[in-house]
Amino acid sequence: MSEANPLLGRLRIIMELEELAIEVSRAIVDKHRVRVRRNPSPSWKAFLKNEAKAIAGIDFFTVATVNFRVLYVFVVVMQDRRRVTHFNVTEHPSAEWTAQQIVEAFPWKTAPKFLLRDNDGIDGKEFSKRVDWIGVKEVRAAFRSPWQNPYTERLICTIRRDCLNHVIVLGEEHLWSLLRSYFDYYHRSRTHLRLSGDGQESRQVDPPENGRIVEIPKVGGLHHQYVRKAACSRDMDFQERQLFLTALCRFA
């Protein structure tokens, strides 16, 4: 019976034999039935790991302002190094607006192979058309399964924990400026466990001979980067230089 019907499982065989007035134990069936060897299909986690360099994840999250307006933040995250390639803020998201963000995120044939997203109603037909037009294959997570888009969800938790939970957002421009400052810190200064303690933009180790340690305020002083004095002028914008010079004068 097992040889003739290799797709039958243990319980199906037992039930067939019961119809013939033959009683056997599960152990006997397991011992004698034929097992079909199948090539194991890759799991979802294996897909995310094997295709990480070719996957971009997208998602929305909401932020409430001081006057109780709800703003939507759209982020695009590359899965291999968790790098935010694009973000934007709006009060009235739509499929057309979201589709335009994808085009701005991946100009000049830089689009990834896969675009991982959930089943949000904001991503409508216009969005799918635009994604297909730039040559990207959509991969939708199952309903109520945020774990299938783990890196994007984890990034959103990091943004809230490191930044948004500690400030009061005044409006759309304020939120955009705040996130721009945070992502600059996230990419250039913040250390990451996933990257073995390095930053998104690899940082060289500062040896003691470069001088004493100085802190550089980031994200309006919410975070700090610590460097040696001789290396303090590297990768600093004008605002950071002013804050750094103020800190030096305070030490002096």
C-alpha positions as CSV (number, residue, x, y, z in Angstrom):
1,M,0.0,0.0,0.0
2,S,2.8,2.4,0.9
3,E,4.8,1.6,-2.3
4,A,1.7,2.1,-4.5
5,N,0.7,5.3,-2.7
6,P,3.9,7.0,-1.6
7,L,2.1,10.2,-0.8
8,L,0.0,8.6,1.9
9,G,1.0,9.6,5.4
10,R,1.0,7.4,8.5
11,L,-2.6,8.2,9.6
12,R,-4.0,7.8,6.1
13,I,-2.5,4.3,5.9
14,I,-3.9,3.3,9.3
15,M,-7.4,4.5,8.4
16,E,-7.2,2.6,5.1
17,L,-6.3,-0.6,6.9
18,E,-9.1,0.0,9.5
19,E,-11.5,0.0,6.6
20,L,-10.2,-3.5,5.8
21,A,-10.6,-4.7,9.4
22,I,-6.8,-4.7,9.9
23,E,-5.5,-3.1,13.1
24,V,-1.8,-2.0,13.2
25,S,0.1,0.3,15.5
26,R,1.7,3.5,14.5
27,A,5.1,2.1,15.2
28,I,4.5,-0.7,12.7
29,V,3.4,1.7,10.0
30,D,6.3,4.0,10.6
31,K,8.7,1.0,10.3
32,H,7.5,-0.3,7.0
33,R,6.0,2.6,5.0
34,V,8.1,4.1,2.2
35,R,9.4,7.6,2.7
36,V,9.7,9.8,-0.3
37,R,12.8,12.0,-0.3
38,R,12.0,15.6,-1.3
39,N,14.3,18.5,-1.8
40,P,13.7,20.8,1.1
41,S,12.2,24.1,0.1
42,P,13.9,27.2,1.5
43,S,12.3,28.8,4.5
44,W,11.3,32.4,4.8
45,K,14.3,33.1,7.0
46,A,16.6,31.4,4.5
47,F,15.2,33.6,1.7
48,L,15.8,36.8,3.7
49,K,19.4,35.7,4.5
50,N,20.3,34.4,1.0
51,E,18.9,37.3,-0.9
52,A,19.6,40.1,1.6
53,K,21.7,42.2,-0.8
54,A,18.8,42.1,-3.3
55,I,16.0,42.9,-0.9
56,A,14.7,46.3,0.1
57,G,12.0,46.6,2.8
58,I,9.4,49.3,3.0
59,D,6.9,50.3,5.7
60,F,5.0,53.2,7.2
61,F,4.8,54.3,10.8
62,T,2.9,57.1,12.4
63,V,4.0,60.0,14.6
64,A,1.7,62.3,16.6
65,T,2.5,66.0,16.7
66,V,2.0,68.5,19.5
67,N,-1.3,69.6,18.2
68,F,-2.5,65.9,17.7
69,R,-2.0,65.7,14.0
70,V,-0.9,62.3,12.7
71,L,2.0,62.2,10.3
72,Y,3.0,59.2,8.3
73,V,6.7,58.3,7.8
74,F,7.7,56.2,4.9
75,V,11.1,54.4,5.0
76,V,13.0,52.2,2.5
77,V,15.6,49.9,4.1
78,M,18.2,47.7,2.4
79,Q,18.2,44.4,4.1
80,D,21.9,43.5,4.0
81,R,23.3,46.4,6.1
82,R,20.0,47.9,7.4
83,R,20.8,51.1,5.5
84,V,18.0,53.7,5.1
85,T,18.1,54.6,1.4
86,H,15.1,56.9,1.5
87,F,12.5,58.4,3.8
88,N,9.8,61.0,3.6
89,V,7.0,62.4,5.7
90,T,3.4,63.2,4.7
91,E,0.1,63.8,6.4
92,H,-2.0,62.4,3.5
93,P,-0.3,59.2,2.1
94,S,-1.6,57.7,-1.2
95,A,-0.7,55.0,-3.7
96,E,0.6,57.7,-6.1
97,W,2.7,59.4,-3.4
98,T,4.2,56.1,-2.2
99,A,5.0,55.1,-5.8
100,Q,6.9,58.3,-6.3
101,Q,8.9,57.6,-3.2
102,I,10.1,54.3,-4.7
103,V,11.2,56.1,-7.9
104,E,13.1,58.6,-5.8
105,A,14.7,55.9,-3.7
106,F,16.1,54.0,-6.6
107,P,17.2,56.3,-9.5
108,W,19.2,55.3,-12.5
109,K,18.7,51.5,-12.4
110,T,19.8,51.1,-8.8
111,A,16.6,49.2,-7.8
112,P,17.0,45.9,-5.9
113,K,15.6,42.6,-7.2
114,F,12.9,42.3,-4.5
115,L,10.7,44.7,-2.6
116,L,9.4,43.4,0.7
117,R,6.2,45.0,2.0
118,D,3.1,44.3,4.0
119,N,-0.5,44.3,2.7
120,D,-1.2,47.9,3.6
121,G,-4.1,49.5,1.6
122,I,-2.0,52.6,0.9
123,D,0.1,50.5,-1.6
124,G,-2.5,50.3,-4.3
125,K,-2.6,49.5,-8.0
126,E,-0.7,52.6,-9.0
127,F,2.1,51.6,-6.6
128,S,2.3,48.1,-8.0
129,K,2.5,49.5,-11.6
130,R,5.3,51.8,-10.8
131,V,7.3,49.0,-9.0
132,D,6.8,46.7,-11.9
133,W,7.9,49.5,-14.3
134,I,11.3,49.9,-12.6
135,G,11.8,46.1,-12.7
136,V,11.3,45.1,-9.1
137,K,9.4,42.1,-7.9
138,E,7.0,42.7,-5.0
139,V,7.1,40.2,-2.2
140,R,4.2,40.6,0.2
141,A,4.3,39.5,3.8
142,A,1.4,37.5,5.1
143,F,-1.5,39.3,6.9
144,R,-0.7,40.1,10.6
145,S,2.8,38.8,10.2
146,P,5.2,41.7,10.9
147,W,8.0,39.1,11.6
148,Q,8.2,38.5,7.9
149,N,9.6,42.0,7.4
150,P,11.9,41.9,10.4
151,Y,14.6,44.4,9.5
152,T,12.3,47.2,8.6
153,E,10.2,46.6,11.7
154,R,13.3,46.5,13.9
155,L,14.5,49.8,12.4
156,I,11.2,51.5,13.2
157,C,11.5,50.3,16.8
158,T,15.1,51.7,16.9
159,I,13.9,55.1,15.6
160,R,11.3,55.3,18.2
161,R,13.5,54.1,21.1
162,D,16.6,56.3,20.1
163,C,14.8,59.4,18.9
164,L,11.1,59.9,18.7
165,N,10.2,58.7,22.2
166,H,12.4,61.6,23.6
167,V,11.1,64.6,21.6
168,I,7.8,66.4,21.0
169,V,7.2,66.8,17.2
170,L,6.0,70.2,16.2
171,G,5.0,69.6,12.6
172,E,5.9,68.0,9.3
173,E,9.0,70.0,8.6
174,H,10.2,69.5,12.2
175,L,9.8,65.7,11.9
176,W,11.6,65.6,8.6
177,S,14.5,67.6,9.9
178,L,14.7,65.5,13.0
179,L,14.7,62.2,11.1
180,R,17.3,63.6,8.7
181,S,19.6,64.4,11.6
182,Y,18.9,61.0,13.2
183,F,19.6,59.0,10.0
184,D,22.9,60.9,9.6
185,Y,23.9,59.8,13.1
186,Y,22.5,56.3,12.4
187,H,24.7,55.8,9.3
188,R,27.9,57.7,10.3
189,S,28.2,57.4,14.1
190,R,26.0,54.8,15.7
191,T,27.5,51.4,16.4
192,H,25.5,48.3,15.3
193,L,25.5,44.8,16.8
194,R,24.7,43.4,13.3
195,L,27.9,44.9,12.0
196,S,30.1,43.6,14.8
197,G,30.2,47.0,16.5
198,D,31.0,49.0,13.4
199,G,28.9,51.8,11.9
200,Q,27.1,51.8,8.6
201,E,30.0,53.9,7.3
202,S,33.0,52.0,8.6
203,R,34.9,53.9,11.3
204,Q,38.6,53.6,11.8
205,V,39.8,53.0,15.4
206,D,41.3,56.1,17.0
207,P,44.6,55.2,18.8
208,P,45.5,57.0,22.0
209,E,48.3,59.0,20.2
210,N,45.5,61.0,18.5
211,G,44.9,62.9,21.7
212,R,42.2,63.0,24.3
213,I,38.6,61.9,23.8
214,V,36.1,64.5,22.8
215,E,32.3,64.1,22.5
216,I,30.5,65.5,19.4
217,P,26.8,66.2,19.9
218,K,24.5,64.5,17.5
219,V,20.7,64.8,16.9
220,G,20.6,68.1,18.8
221,G,22.5,66.7,21.7
222,L,20.3,63.6,22.1
223,H,23.2,61.4,21.2
224,H,27.0,61.8,21.0
225,Q,29.9,60.5,19.0
226,Y,33.2,60.0,20.8
227,V,36.5,60.6,18.9
228,R,40.0,61.6,19.6
229,K,40.9,65.3,19.3
230,A,43.1,64.8,16.2
231,A,40.3,63.2,14.3
232,C,37.5,65.5,15.5
233,S,37.3,67.4,12.2
234,R,36.6,64.4,10.1
235,D,33.0,63.9,8.7
236,M,31.5,66.9,10.5
237,D,29.0,69.3,9.0
238,F,28.9,73.0,9.8
239,Q,26.3,72.7,12.7
240,E,28.3,69.9,14.3
241,R,31.5,71.9,14.0
242,Q,29.8,74.8,15.9
243,L,28.7,72.5,18.6
244,F,32.1,70.9,18.8
245,L,33.9,74.2,19.1
246,T,31.5,75.2,21.8
247,A,32.3,72.1,23.7
248,L,36.1,72.7,23.2
249,C,35.7,76.3,24.6
250,R,33.8,74.8,27.6
251,F,36.7,72.4,28.3
252,A,39.3,75.2,27.8
